[in-house]
Amino acid sequence: MKSVKRLSRYTSILLSMLLMLSAMSPGISALAQERANAAPTVLTYEDDSITAELKATGGTSLPAGAALTVKALNKDSQDEAEKALYAETEVGLKAKASEQGTTVDGFTAYSVKLQNKEGKDMTPAQGEYTLKVTYKEATAPEAFLNSESAEKGVTLYQKTEGKDEQNNTIYTMEVTGEEDTKITADANGKVQAVESKITTLQPIALAWQSVGVNPTVDNEEQQLESALEEPANNVAMTAGLPQMEENTPVLEDNQYWYSFHYDNREGSWTKQDQYFSRWIVNIVDANNNPINVKEILGENNSRHTTLNGKDNPDGQDKVDWKVSQISKPELEGYKFAEARIKTSKDDPLQVFTAMATWVPPSKPNQYQYDYKKGADGKNCFYSDVINNDGTYGAEITFVYDKLTTVPTIDSQQLGVDIQMFDYSTPTPANTWAAYGDGSLKQGRLKKELNSDGIPVGAMGLMDGKPLSESFSATSNNYQGKANHLFRKDIYDNPDTKGTFYYSSFENYAYWKESNDEIDKEKPYDFTVYDQIGTPSDENAYFYKRGNFMPYNKIEAGKFSSNSNYYDEDGKNLDEESLRYGEKLYKTQQSGAPGAQNGNDYWFGMVMSSSFTQLEGGRYNGQDMVYEFNGDDDLWVFVDGVLVLDLGGIHDAHSGSINFATGEVQVKDSRNVNGSAVEIFHEPTNIKEQFKNTEKGKSMSEEDWDGNTFSDYSNHEIKIFYMERGGGASNCKMKFNLPVMPKDSITVRKEVTNINEGSYSDVNFNFRLFLEDNNATEVDKDTIEKNGTFYSLAKNKTYTMDGETLNTGDDGKFTLHHGQQAVFEEIADRKTKYILQEISVDQNRYDEFKVNGQAVQDGNIIPSETELGKFIIQTDPLAIDKDAYVTFKNHCDSENLHDLDITKKMIEGQESNDTFQIQVKIGGQLYNGKYKINGVDSGKTCQNGNLEIKPGQTIKIENIAADTSFEVIENYDKDNYENPQYTISEATVDSTTDKAAGKIEFKKNAKVEVTNTRKLGSLKITKTITDDSKVDYMDGDPIFTFKITGPNNIEGQEPQVFYRTLRLSKDVGKTASIIIDNLPIGEYTVEELNTMRYTCTSDNPQTDTVQQNNTEETKNTPPTEFSFTNQLTNEDYFSHTDVVENSFKIGEDGTVTVEKHKVPEGQVPDGTTPVQPSNE
C-alpha cells in the first residue's frame, strides 16, 4: 500500500503546484535561464591521479559553459603538440636549473585548459585565479627520493612570456611567487597538494631539484658536450652528431631537417648546438605541391644533415650560411630552385639567399634571413626567435623543380608534314607589313601559291616576289622536318578525337638550337613540356603568359621573374584558373646568329597535309575546323588558294576556317595607348576566297556544297607561319581534319543509327583489291570490273589508331565503328582499286552507303563461302581522287537493343543511398542519354558515370548486336560489401567485380547489381550498484537510452532511436539489450535522466559498431556500452511504464494530463525483438 499512498499524496501536491507554477512560470523560466547563463566562479576537475580546483578571484569571471581540464603532459604522447610542449618544458626547466646550479631530478607538467562541451578552447588570456591540485596519492620521482644531496626541494614553475633585447617574444619557465604558492609535502618530499595564485593559465610544472652531482645526468651531458666539441672534417656532412632523443623532430613526408654545429667554439657556445638542431624545411615543387622526400630518401634519420661552420670575425657572434653553400638533399629528377620563408600565417612567401645563426649576448637564440647573395648576418630582413626546444615561428621552404613532358602524336605518320626555318634577320625585313598599331596587315600576298608552292608578295618591297628565303626547302634558312608537336591526350580524347592541338599558352615547345646539325630528311621531334616559358622579364602582359620559342631551351630551376597572369587574348586570367600565377621558365641563351638577348626571335614554319571533305564537313561528330591564335604572319592556303589571312607583324590575333559551313572568321585589334581596341572584319567564306582565282575558275558547281566543298572531295591545306617582330611570340593551333599521307588510301567504318553516345566494337571485315595489269583471269583472290583485273592486297601493312598492322594471307582487315585504316604508299596515285565489306548480315543491317551514296543492288553480292552473308562492293576508285572511303551501315530495327541496369539490395535490407556506376559500351565510356524506370532522365551520361538508387532501372537504348558492355559500381567500401553482379539475356564474359558481356541479337541485355550493407550490433548493459536498495514495490527501475548514429557518414544525417531497459526483481540489478542490423559506424548512446538514479559512468558514450552480418564477420561481438547507476533519491519512484506526461490547464482551472508512452524495447528476460526506428 506504500506506493499507492505515495501516489495519491504526490498527485494532490503535484496538481496544486502546477496551478501555482502556471502563473509563476515566466518568472521561473527567466530565473532559470539567468542562472544557466551565469558565469561560474569555481571549476573542478578529477582524474585517476589528481583533483583540481580553479577559482576566479579579484573580479575575474570564468567563461559560462566552460569545463576545466588539468592534463599531465606525456613525453611519449601520440599528440605531437603535447610532445612538443613537454619537450619545451623540460628544456626550460633544465635551463633554469643550470642558472640556479641545481639538478632536475624529475618533474610533472600540466596543461591547464577551459573548453566548452564541443571541445572548443575557451581559456582566457589573463585574469586572477587560484589553482589547487591535490594528489590522490602523494608523489615524488625515484631519482629525487634516492638522491643523497643535502640540499633538495620541490618548486612550482609556470611557462611565462617575455621579451628579449630586440623586443622579440620569448617563453621561459619561471618560479611562481613564494608568497603566492603553497606546496604540501611529507618529510621525504612526496607532494600531497599544491596551491598557487596565478594570472595566466599557461602550463605549470612541479619540479623536484637537488644541489650536487647526479651521476646519470652528468654523464649524459658530458657525452653530449664531448660529441659537440669533436672537430668536423667537412663543411657539410650527413647527420652523425648525436642528438638528444627529444630533439629529433617528427617530420611530414615532404620535410627535411638540419642541425648546425660550430668549430672553434668553446664553453657556452658549444652548448647552444641543442637550440640549432631542429631547422625543418618543407620540400615543394615549383607549383607549391609537396614532394614526398620520405619516399625518395627514407625515414627521419635519412632526411637529416649536420652543417659545420666556423666563426665569422665580423659576424658579432653570428655564423653565416649562403643558401648556395647549404647541402641540399639530392632528389632524383629534381633540381633545387630557391629558398623561401613565410614569416607568419598572413605574410607572403619571400625568397632568401642567405641566413645566419646567432647567439646574442642575452637569450633567445635566433635564425636570421637575408635577401643578399653574400651573408654577413648584419642586415637581416627577418629574425626568428628559437624556443628552448629548438622550435621557431617561421615556415621554411626549399623549392625544387622538375621539367615534365606531355605525350605527343606522330603527326608525320598521320600525314601532317612540318618544315622548320630559322632566320638571322627578319625575312622579309620587318619594314614589310610592319607592326604599326599591332593590327593585322591583310592583302600582302597574292591569292595563289606559285608553281613551287611558295607564297608570292603582292605589295611593298615583296611585290611580285616569292617568299622563297622564308619558306623554300632549298633555302639556307631551312632547318629540317619536325614532328611530335601536337598533344596526344587531345587527339585521343573521345570528345576531341582526331584533333591536332598545340598551344604555347599551355605548353612550352623546344625543337633544337638552330646551329645543331640534323638529318633534314628525317623528322626531328619537338619536346613539349607541361610547363610554360617566356623570353623576357620585362613588365609587359605578352611576357606574362606562355610563349613559342622553338629554338630556345628552358631548364629546370631557371625561372623568369614573370608569372602567368594573361590569356591568349591579352585579358587577365581568372584567379580561379588552375594556372593563374604559375611561374614561367626563362628561355636560355641561344647561339643563333642575330639572337636578341640570347633569344632566337626570327623563325618560320610550314605545315601541310592532304585531307578529305567528309559528309557535311563533319568528322567524329564535330565540324571540321582549322583555328589559329598567335603572331606574327599566318597564312592558310587550301588547294593553293589563300583562305585565311592573318599576315603582318602584329600582336596575338586569331582566325578560323569552318569546313562544315564554309565560314572564315578573323579576330583583330589595334594597340591604342596600351589597350586593345577591336577591329571588325566582315566574315567571309571558302567559296568567296576562291572567286577570281585560277583554281576557282577550274571548279564547277558540283565541287561545291553551298559555301564549302562537296562531300568526299580531296584537298590540301598548307599553313605558313613566321615570327618576325623580335619580341613576344605566340602560337596556338587546332584542327580536326581527316588528314591522310600522300598517295594513301583511308578506309573508315560507321554505323549510322546506333545510340549516339555509345560506341560499337562489333567487328566489320574488309578486303582491298588493287589494279593488277598482270592478272588475266578471275579466281578467289582476283575480281574483274569493266575489263580491268584487281588482285587482293595480301600481307599489306596499314595503320589504325597509331598501331601498324598487316592484312595477312587472307587479305582481310577489321574495323569497328568510328575506326579507320590507312594504307600508305600502297601504289601509284593513279592506281585504281576496289574495296569490299565482307560477312555482312542483311538481317542486322538493311541500308548501305559508300561515301554518302547508296550501294546499288548490283554491288550487294551474296557470299560464296558464308551462307546467308553478303559482300558490299565499291565501284572502281582512284587513289588520286578517292583517297578516303567511308562505309556506312544502317541497323535494322531488330538489331537495336536495350541494356537494362537494375539496382537491388540484398533480401531483408533497404537503402535510400545513391550509388555510382560506370558504364562502357563498345569498350568506351558511355556518353549519352538514358532512361530511369522507363522515363527519360533528361540528362546525358558523362564519362560513363551514372547515379542509381535501389529499386531503379537504367535503360540505355539502340545498341547493335555483338557490342560489348561493362558495368562497374564505385561503391562505398566503408559501408557496403563488394556488389554482386548478374547478367541475363546476353553473352556473359564476367560477373566477378563487374558485369561484362555482349549484346545478343534480338535480346535486351539485363544486368542486376545487388548490394549488401555492412551491418553490426551494439549492446547496452545497465548495472545498478550493489549498495542501491531497490524497493520494487515502488515499481521496476526503468532506464531509457537515446541512440544516435552512424555519426560519421558524410552527407547523411544520423538516425535517432530509443530503447528502454526494465530491471525487474526477476532480472536483477544487471540487464542488457542487443540491437542488431545497424549500419556500421560511430554511434553515441546517452542514458536519459531518471528521477531516482544517478548515472555514475561516462554519459553519453561513443564507440564504433563493427560489421558482423557476413560469414567472415559473424563472430564479431556487439560493441558494448555499459552504464552504472546508483539509487540516490529513494522518495521518488518509477512506474512500470515509461510515460511522457504533458499537462494542460484550462480556462476554468481544470488540469488535463495527456500520456505518451515511450517506445519500449526490453522485456524482463533481457532480450529484444525490436528493430531500430527513427523517432
MIRO-538183 format. One record per residue (C-alpha): x, y, z. Coordinates in steps of 0.25 Angstrom, whole numbers, plus 5000, padded with zeros to 4 digits. Example, Ala and Ser with C-alpha at 12.3 -4.5 7.8 and 13.67 -1.06 7.14 Angstrom:
2
504949825031505549965029
***
This chain:
1175
500050005000501250095002501350124987499850154986499850254997501050324992500450334978499150394984499950494992500950534981499750544971499050644980500250724983500650724968499350774963499350894974500850924970500450924955499451034957500451114964501551094954500651134942500551274948501951274952502651204940503051324932503851384944504351244948504851214933505551354933506251324946506651184942507151244929507851344936508551244945508851154934509551274927510251324939511851304939512351214949513451254959513951114962514251004953514750864957515450744950515750604954516450484948517150354954518350434960517850574964516750664967516850814963516050934966516151074959515551194966515351324959515751444969515951594969514751614960515151514949514051424944514151294937513451264924512051214924511951074919513351044921513950914927515350904934516450814929517750794936518550694928519850634931520850644919521350514914522750514906522250394898520850444895520350424881519950564881521050644874520650774881520650704895522050644892522650784887522050854900522650744909524050764902523950914903523650904918524750804920525850894913525251014920525450954934526850904931527251034926526651104939527350994948528651024941528551164945528251124959529351024960528350914963527950784956526550744952526250604957524950594951523650684948522250674946521650774936520150804934519450884923518250964928517150984919515651024919514750964908513250964905512550834902512850834887514350834891514650984887515751054895515151164904516451184912516551334916517851404913517951474926517251484940517351464955517251314959517551214970517951084965517950964975518450824971518250714981518950574978518150454982519450384985520650464990521750464979523150494976524150434966525050324969526350404966525950504976525650404987526950334984527750464983528850474995528850624993528750705006528050814999526850784991525350824990524150844981523750964973522551014965522951074951522051134941522251164926522451314925522451404913523551514912524351604902525851604898526751724895526151724881524751724887524451584881523551494889524151384897523651274907524351234919523951144932523951234944523751214959522351254964522351354975522851294988521751364996520651324986520951174986520751074996521350934994520950825004521850705005522350605014523750595020524250515008523850614998522550544993521550644989520150644994519650774989520050904983519251034982519651164975519151294971519351314956519051424946519051334933518651184931519951154924520551014927521150994941522150894945522550834959524050814959524850734969526250784969527550764977528850824978530050744975530450644965529450544959530350434952529350394942529050534937530550584938531050464929529950494919530350644918531850604917531550514906530750614898531850724901532950634896532250604883531950744881533450784883533950684873534550754860533850734847534550704834533550754824532750884823531450794821531350654825530250554827529650544841530650484850530450574862529750504874528450574877527650564889526450474886525450584889526150674879525950584867524750644861523550574855523450604840522450614830522650534817523150654810524150704821525650704823526450754835527750814839528650834851529650944852530950914859532151014860533650984860534651074869533651104879533751074894532951084906531551134906531451144891531650994889530450964898529651044888529650934878528350874884527651004880528050994866527750854864526350854858526350944846525250884838525050904823523850874814524150824800523150864789523150874774523051004766521551004768521650984783521250844782521950754793523050664788523050524796524450524801524150414810523850324798525150364792526150374803525450294815525150314829525550434838527050404840527250394825526650534824527650604832528950684830529850744840530550874836531850904842532251054842533351144847533251274854533151404845534051504851533151614846531851544850531651584864531551444870530851404857531151284848530651314834530251224823529951254808528751174803529651124791530651064802529550994810529650844806528250814800527650674798527850614785526550574779526550494766525950564754525850704762526750824763526850924774526251054770526151154782525951164797524651234803524251284816522851304821522951394834521551374839520251324835519751444827521051494821521451454807522551364803523951434802525151384795526451384804527851354799528651354812528451324827529151344840529051264853529351354865529451344880529251494885529951534898528551504905527551404900526851364892527651294881527251334867527151304852527351424843527051424828527551524817527251554803528651584799529551484791530651494802530251474816530851554827529751544838529751694840528551734831527551624832526151654828525551554838526051504851525351374856525451344871525751204875525051134887525751054897525250924890525850974877524551014870524351144864523251224857523551234842523251134831524451104822524251044809525250994798524650994784525150884775524850884760524550774750524250794736523250694731522750664717521450634711521150514701521050554687520650494674521350444662520750544652521750514641521250374640519750424640520050514628520450654634521750704629522550814637523650894631524550984640525251104637526151204644526651344640527851424645526951554642525451574639525151504626524551584619525051704626524151764637523851884630522951804621521651784627522251854639521651854653520951994653519851994663519951844665518751804656518751704644519251744631518451674621518651664606520151664606520151534598519551494584518351404585519051274580520351204582521351194571521751064563522751034574521651044585522251174591521451304595521751424586521751564591520651664586521151804590522351874596523751824595523251684593522251714582522351604571523451534579523251394584523651374599524651274596525651314606524551294617523951164612524651094602525350964606526550994596526851124605527951134614526951164625526351024624526650954637525950814634524650744637523950744650522950644657522250624671521750764673520250724676519750674689519350524689518350544701517450634692517650554679517150424687516050484695514750434691514150574691515250634682515750504675516550534663516850674667518250734665518550834676519750914681519751044690520951114695519951174705519951044711521250964708522651014704523150944692524650934689525150884675526650904675527751004675527851064661529351034660529050884663529250794651528250694648527750604636526850694629526150584622525750514635524750584644525350634657524450634669523950754678524050744693522750784698522650824713521550824723522250964727522151094720523251194717523551344714524751414707524751534716524651584730524051714725522751764731521851744719520651664718521151584706522351534714521351494726520851374718521451254711522251284698522651204686524151204684524551074678526051104677526251144691526251034702525751044716526450984728525950934742526051034753526351154744525051244745524651374740524251484750522951484742521751384745520551344737519551454738518951474724518151394714518351374699517551504696518351584706517251584716517451564731517451414735516351384745516951364759516151234760516951184747517751054751519051124744518851264750520151314755520851194750522351224750522951244736524251184731525251274725525751244712527251204712528351274703528351234688529551224680528751264667529351374658528651504661527951464674527451574683527851564697528051414695526651394689526451344674525251424670525351414655524851274650523751214641522951084640522151024628521150914631520350834620519450714619518450654610517050634615515650594611514450674612513550574619512050574618511450704623512850754627512850674640513850584646513650494658512350574661512950714660513050814650514350814642515050944647516451004646516751104657517951194660518351294670519751364671520751454664521351494654520951454640520051334638519451304624518651174621518551134607517551024603517850954589518751074587517751184589517951284601516751254610517151314624518051444624518651474638519851544631520851654637521651674649520551684660520051654674519451514676518151514667517251394663516551334652515751214647515251134635513951044637513950944626512550904630511951044628513051104619513151224629514451294630514651384642515751474647515851544661516751664661517051794669517951914670518851954681518352094686519252144698519452004703517951964701517451864691516251934682515551824674515551844659514351774652514551694640513351644631513251494631513551434618513551284613514351184606513551194593513751344593515251334595515351244582514651354573515551414562516651304565517151214554516751094563515351154566515151164551515451024548514450974558512950944555511750954564511850804566513150834574512350924584511250894594510851034598512051124602512850994605513450874598512550764593512550634601513750534599514550634591516050624593516850754597518250804602518450904613519750984614520051074626521151174626521551234639522651334643523151414655523851544650523551644661524751624670523851614683522851524689522451404681521151324682520551204675519251134677518851034666517650944666517050864654516150734653516350704638516350554634517750564629518450464620519850434616520050454601519750344591519050274602517650204604516850224616515650134619514650174630513550104637512250164643510950104648509850214646508750194655509250134668509250214681509950344678510650344692511150194691512250124683512149994676513249894676512549804666513549744656513349794642514349724632514849774619515749744607516549834598516749794583517849874575517849894560518749784554519249794540519849654541518549574545517849504533516649424540515749434551515949344564515649354579516749464580516449534567515249614562514949674549514149804546513949874533515149794527516149824538516649724547516849754562517649664572517549644587518449724595519149614603520149644614520049794613520349884625519349984629519250074642518050084651517950164664519450184663519750034662520449974650519649844645519649754634518549694625519149554625519049444615517549454614517649604611516649634622516649754631515649784642514949914647514049964658513050074657513850204656515150144653515950164640517150084633518150164626518950094615520250184612520950184598520250054595520250084580520450194570519450314572518750284558518550134562517050094563516550004574515249934579514849914594513949804599513249794613513049644615512249554624511049654624509749604631508549674624507649634635508449724644508749844634507749884624508450004617509850024612510550154607511950174602512450324602510950364604510450294592509450174594510050044589509249984578508749844577509849804567510849834578510249754588510749614585510349484592511549424599512049294592512749244605511749294616510349244616509349364618510449464617510749574607511849664601511749814599512649854588513049984583513150034568514650044564515250164571516550244568517550284579517750424574516250454574515650354584516750344595515750344607514550244607513450234617512550114618511250134626510350034631508950054636508449964647507149884644506149914655506249774660507749804662507549914672507549864686507449914701508349904713507549904726508349924739507549904752508049934766507549844777507849824792508049684797506749624803506349684816507149814814506749944810507550074806507150214801508650234797509050274783510050184776511050224766511250124754512150144742511750084728512550054716511850024703512749964692513949974700513850124702513250204714511750234711511350384708509950394704508450394708507750294717506450264724506150234739504950134741504550164727504550314728505550404720506450454731506650584723508150564726509350524718510350424724511750484725512950394724512150274727511750314741510250294745509550304758508450204763507650164775507150034780505849994772506250074760506650024746507450104736507150074721508150104710507550084696507950064682509149974683509549874672509749724674511149674677511449814684512149794697511749854710512349864724511649914737512549944750512050004762512850104770512350064783512550124797513550014803513350064817511950034818511649934807512149794803512649774789511449774780510849644773510649654758509749564750509549564735508349514727507849514712509349534708510649474706511349464719512849494719513049524734512249554747513449564756513549704761512849754749511749714739512349694725511749634713511249654699509849684693509149574687508349584674506849614677507149614692507149724702508249704712507949714727508949744738508649744753509549804763509249754777509849824789509949774804510049874814511149854825510349834838510749814852510149814866510249894879510049844893509549934905509749884919509149944931509649924945509049974958510149984969510149874980509949984991508650034984507449974992506349964981504949954986504149884975502849924982503150064976503150004962504249934954505450024951505350064936506450134928506350204915507450214905507550304893508450244881508950334870509750284858510450264850511050394852512250394843511550374829511850504821510550564815509650474823508850514836508950404847507750334851507250354865506450244873506150204887506250074895505750044909506349944920505449904931506149834942505049754949505349674962505449554954506449614945507349664956508249784956508949764943508249744929508649764915507949794901508549764888508149844876508449774862508549814848509149944850509950014839511350014843512050144848512150224860510950234870510650314882509850254893509250344904508550304916507350404919507150454933506350374943505750424956506350324966507650284960508950364957509850314945511250294951511950254938512250334925510950384919510850394907511750294901512250284887512850164880512950094867512049984862512749874855512249784844511649644847510649614837511549524828512049384829513449444831513049544841511949474849512749454861513049594863512349634877511449754878512049884882511849904897511250024904511250004919510550094929510550084944509450154953509350184968508050204975508150344981506650384983505850284990504650364991504350374976503850254969503750194956502550144949502450004941502250084928503150204924502250314921502450454916501350544922500850674917499950764926498950864920498150964929496851004924496251144926495351084937496651034944496450884940497750814939497750704928498850604927499250544914500150424914501050384902501750244904503150244900503550124891503950004899505049914894505249824906504549704912504949654926505849544921506749644915506549614900505949704890505249664877505049814873505749874861506350014862505450124857505550274855504750354866
***
